[in-house]
Amino acid sequence: MAIGFLFLGDATSPLTILVTHDNVTKAVFANVVPSKGTSHAYAERALAANITLLGHKRVRIQSDPEPAILDVKNKARQHTMT
């Protein structure tokens, strides 16, 4: 599974999207999120919901090493383990 942020729009109306691609099922999720990172809990919950929906027992999440996406990944992991 690979995740990353995608940015659309312009300076006056930016749009931040969390993109998730599952290598096994080839499913792609695109969740519009309020901001990059976990300043708002929606991004981590959306990723956790995507993982749960796919139903895999184990998941390896690949991403860029930027702090914002790593934070989302780690917090989503906590949501799926509970």
C-alpha positions, -999 to +999 in steps of 0.1 A: +000+000+000+013+035-009+001+068+004+008+104-003-006+139-004-019+155-036-026+192-040-050+207-065-064+242-070-046+275-067-034+298-040-069+312-033-086+278-030-062+250-024-074+214-021-054+188-001-061+151-009-048+120+008-043+093-019-041+056-010-032+029-035-034-008-026-009-029-045-029-062-040-065-051-050-054-021-071-079-001-052-074+037-051-088+060-025-087+098-026-099+115+005-101+153+006-086+163+040-086+197+058-049+200+059-016+181+055-006+162+086-026+154+117-035+189+129-070+176+122-078+139+129-097+133+097-067+123+076-056+096+100-092+083+104-097+082+067-066+062+061-076+038+089-110+034+074-095+027+039-072+000+055-101-016+074-123-016+042-097-035+023-098-063+050-061-073+048-047-090+079-013-072+075-004-040+056+029-024+048+024+013+041+049+030+019+052+068+018+076+097+014+098+104+045+082+138+052+070+143+088+034+151+079+027+118+061+047+097+086+025+112+114-007+103+095+006+068+089+016+062+125-016+075+139-037+055+114-018+024+125-030+031+161-066+034+150-065+001+131-049-018+161-077-009+185 
